[in-house]
Amino acid sequence: MNGVVQFIRSLFFVAIMMGAAGTLVEATGCVAREAAKAHQHGGMSFRWLNHQLIGGGK
C-alpha cells in the first residue's frame, strides 16, 4: 500500500513540474515576442529604463 501512495505522490510531483516547465516555456515565448517587437520599433532608452526603475529624483 505504501508503494502505491509513493507512486501516486511521484506522479503528482511530475505533473506539477511539467506544468511549471510549460508555464516557463510559455513565458519565455511571450518575452521573446515582445523583445522582437521592441527591436523592430527601435532601441530602448536605458535612461528611461533607469528612470522607471530607480525613480526620477526630481
Backbone as a chain_set.jsonl record, in Angstrom:
{"seq": "MNGVVQFIRSLFFVAIMMGAAGTLVEATGCVAREAAKAHQHGGMSFRWLNHQLIGGGK", "coords": {"N": [[0.821, -1.204, 0.0], [1.956, 1.197, 0.742], [3.738, 1.604, -1.324], [2.05, 2.185, -3.456], [0.98, 4.638, -2.688], [3.313, 6.186, -2.69], [3.9, 6.031, -5.423], [1.693, 7.396, -6.573], [2.084, 9.876, -5.387], [4.538, 10.572, -6.549], [3.751, 10.741, -9.236], [2.008, 12.916, -9.072], [3.83, 14.922, -8.322], [5.473, 14.96, -10.624], [3.591, 15.841, -12.495], [3.06, 18.423, -11.527], [5.601, 19.605, -11.862], [5.875, 19.428, -14.656], [3.821, 21.128, -15.443], [4.776, 23.545, -14.386], [7.124, 23.812, -15.869], [6.043, 24.057, -18.44], [4.708, 26.491, -18.179], [6.89, 28.201, -17.799], [8.149, 27.943, -20.288], [6.172, 29.018, -21.946], [6.081, 31.65, -20.956], [8.656, 32.501, -21.609], [8.471, 32.477, -24.384], [6.579, 34.538, -24.75], [8.026, 36.75, -23.789], [10.095, 36.751, -25.635], [8.712, 37.363, -28.012], [7.798, 39.948, -27.406], [10.253, 41.236, -27.11], [11.2, 41.075, -29.714], [9.318, 42.715, -31.004], [9.881, 45.172, -29.74], [12.475, 45.551, -30.632], [12.052, 45.909, -33.348], [10.763, 48.346, -33.34], [12.687, 50.113, -32.697], [15.568, 51.081, -30.716], [15.914, 50.689, -27.155], [15.627, 53.109, -24.629], [17.957, 53.405, -22.242], [18.239, 55.303, -20.324], [15.605, 56.073, -19.862], [14.674, 53.607, -18.86], [16.216, 53.307, -16.516], [15.229, 55.505, -15.136], [12.605, 54.638, -14.699], [13.068, 52.426, -13.056], [14.535, 53.318, -10.768], [13.436, 55.691, -10.079], [12.662, 59.205, -10.494], [13.996, 61.258, -9.101], [13.505, 63.966, -8.909]], "CA": [[0.0, 0.0, 0.0], [2.854, 2.341, 0.812], [4.303, 1.787, -2.661], [1.035, 2.827, -4.299], [0.923, 6.04, -2.275], [4.546, 6.808, -3.196], [3.762, 6.141, -6.872], [0.74, 8.475, -6.85], [2.751, 11.111, -4.974], [5.543, 10.916, -7.555], [3.022, 11.186, -10.432], [1.533, 14.264, -8.777], [5.001, 15.791, -8.377], [5.873, 15.094, -12.033], [2.589, 16.673, -13.156], [3.303, 19.808, -11.094], [6.834, 20.063, -12.512], [5.612, 19.613, -16.085], [3.028, 22.349, -15.559], [5.662, 24.691, -14.147], [8.018, 23.926, -17.024], [5.241, 24.579, -19.55], [4.475, 27.903, -17.92], [8.144, 28.913, -18.063], [8.363, 27.968, -21.743], [5.222, 29.979, -22.494], [6.518, 32.995, -20.564], [9.844, 32.805, -22.405], [7.984, 32.806, -25.729], [5.959, 35.87, -24.7], [9.102, 37.741, -23.655], [10.815, 36.793, -26.915], [7.895, 38.111, -28.98], [7.818, 41.362, -27.033], [11.587, 41.752, -27.415], [11.273, 41.25, -31.167], [8.538, 43.914, -31.329], [10.629, 46.339, -29.276], [13.631, 45.715, -31.512], [11.564, 46.435, -34.622], [10.362, 49.735, -33.157], [13.846, 50.922, -32.361], [16.255, 50.74, -29.485], [15.341, 51.089, -25.88], [16.377, 54.137, -23.937], [18.334, 52.947, -20.913], [17.969, 56.42, -19.416], [14.205, 55.926, -19.497], [14.554, 52.411, -18.031], [16.761, 53.643, -15.191], [14.267, 56.425, -14.509], [11.473, 53.834, -14.257], [13.477, 51.5, -12.003], [15.005, 53.943, -9.529], [12.7, 56.932, -9.841], [13.149, 60.408, -11.177], [14.882, 62.066, -8.295], [13.242, 65.377, -9.211]], "C": [[0.862, 1.263, 0.0], [3.473, 2.641, -0.554], [3.337, 2.492, -3.599], [0.943, 4.314, -3.969], [2.146, 6.783, -2.782], [4.462, 7.023, -4.706], [2.833, 7.298, -7.243], [1.357, 9.821, -6.49], [3.785, 11.536, -6.017], [4.88, 11.355, -8.863], [2.514, 12.612, -10.263], [2.679, 15.265, -8.877], [5.452, 16.021, -9.821], [4.888, 15.987, -12.78], [2.774, 18.149, -12.792], [4.536, 20.372, -11.802], [6.627, 20.302, -14.004], [4.777, 20.865, -16.317], [3.879, 23.587, -15.374], [6.602, 24.898, -15.331], [7.276, 24.492, -18.233], [4.979, 26.06, -19.401], [5.727, 28.714, -18.209], [8.423, 29.016, -19.558], [7.433, 28.99, -22.387], [5.636, 31.417, -22.174], [7.74, 33.415, -21.371], [9.448, 33.186, -23.826], [7.366, 34.189, -25.779], [7.021, 36.958, -24.627], [9.869, 37.869, -24.967], [10.03, 37.576, -27.958], [7.906, 39.601, -28.671], [9.178, 41.989, -27.321], [11.743, 41.981, -28.913], [10.496, 42.498, -31.602], [9.299, 45.175, -30.935], [11.826, 46.609, -30.179], [13.207, 46.321, -32.847], [11.19, 47.911, -34.514], [11.514, 50.645, -32.762], [14.41, 50.539, -31.009], [15.553, 51.253, -28.248], [16.236, 52.134, -25.232], [16.697, 53.651, -22.523], [18.165, 54.061, -19.886], [16.525, 56.346, -18.931], [14.011, 54.737, -18.563], [15.07, 52.675, -16.622], [15.819, 54.561, -14.428], [13.075, 55.639, -13.969], [11.845, 52.951, -13.067], [13.818, 52.189, -10.689], [14.323, 55.26, -9.222], [13.393, 58.13, -10.455], [14.145, 61.21, -10.392], [14.705, 63.561, -8.523], [12.978, 66.164, -7.963]], "O": [[0.54, 2.256, -0.651], [3.702, 3.802, -0.895], [3.747, 3.297, -4.436], [0.84, 5.149, -4.867], [2.022, 7.911, -3.26], [4.891, 8.057, -5.217], [3.153, 8.092, -8.128], [1.172, 10.801, -7.212], [3.899, 12.72, -6.334], [5.39, 12.251, -9.536], [2.58, 13.417, -11.191], [2.515, 16.34, -9.455], [5.776, 17.147, -10.198], [5.297, 16.801, -13.608], [2.659, 19.022, -13.652], [4.506, 21.502, -12.289], [7.146, 21.273, -14.554], [5.003, 21.588, -17.288], [3.732, 24.565, -16.107], [6.845, 26.031, -15.746], [7.822, 25.315, -18.967], [5.021, 26.806, -20.379], [5.647, 29.792, -18.797], [8.879, 30.053, -20.039], [7.848, 29.743, -23.269], [5.549, 32.297, -23.031], [7.844, 34.574, -21.775], [10.018, 34.11, -24.406], [7.59, 34.938, -26.73], [6.928, 37.971, -25.321], [10.25, 38.971, -25.362], [10.607, 38.365, -28.707], [8.013, 40.423, -29.581], [9.251, 43.147, -27.732], [12.347, 42.967, -29.334], [10.955, 43.249, -32.463], [9.356, 46.135, -31.703], [12.152, 47.763, -30.457], [13.921, 47.15, -33.411], [11.289, 48.647, -35.496], [11.31, 51.835, -32.52], [13.807, 49.773, -30.257], [14.706, 52.144, -28.312], [17.462, 52.039, -25.289], [15.793, 53.505, -21.7], [17.969, 53.787, -18.703], [16.248, 56.531, -17.746], [13.272, 54.834, -17.584], [14.423, 52.303, -15.643], [15.634, 54.412, -13.22], [12.582, 55.946, -12.884], [11.029, 52.747, -12.169], [13.441, 51.713, -9.618], [14.61, 55.88, -8.198], [14.549, 58.068, -10.875], [15.061, 61.792, -10.972], [15.646, 64.335, -8.35], [12.737, 67.369, -8.032]]}, "num_chains": 1, "name": "protein.A"}
